[in-house]
């Protein structure tokens, strides 16, 4: 990061550029809304990075810029310009500015973390690649994932367990052509952390595969509704009930305490 103070400038809109390696996609509905309500006197200042070649890259304000581009009456935009060392620095600023915003998706924030070289984000991305998974906002199909915030949290706690849980989730979901979702990962994580054996112990893994993702998720959802609490404990308890249903030898929690 540069310590040089940002500089206010009014910049020709045609000189501003967007780096899609870290920026989120344009949002047509938001752009149309900005177009309809455009007021040059009230437009929020854009944050722009100026690279060594003097090119100007939007860090924050892409949707405002896109709305201005369709308005011939708008020629310049108010900008705070910071000296940029390149995409990595800009991506980190993008993430810092947008991290608390609801209109920036978790996947877009994750992409920004990758762009500025966040080590945990890259570990998660490498894990997704290892198991043939890809991020998707809709996540309705086989090998798709949309619970990136959960993955980042679990990866920060125990990376060995994280990869074990993600691999089991990928296997179970793929066998039924389902996406890997928050409930599946969270429930399996709770089982892995609290059962007397980890998920790849042969007896546990065989039971999980025999039951399948649909039944595990069904019981996880049922228990979460009964407890009125949709957290990993509720999901894990539901999954264990599915595993032990009709079993002669029941799996037990490591601490022996009933949930």
ABEGO torsion letter per residue (X at the ends): XBABBBBBBBBBAAABBBBAAABBBBBAAAAAAAAAABBAAABBBBBBBBBAAGBBBBABGAAAAAAAAABAABABBBBBBBBBAEAAAAAAAAAAAAAABAABBAAAAAAAAAAAGBAAAAAAAAAAAAAGBBBBAAGABBGBBABAAAAAAAAAABAAAAAAAAAAAAAAAAAAGBBBBAAAAAAAAAAAAABABBAABAAAAAAAAAAEAAAAAAAAAAAAAAAGBBBAAAAAAAAAAAAABGBABBBBBAAGBBX
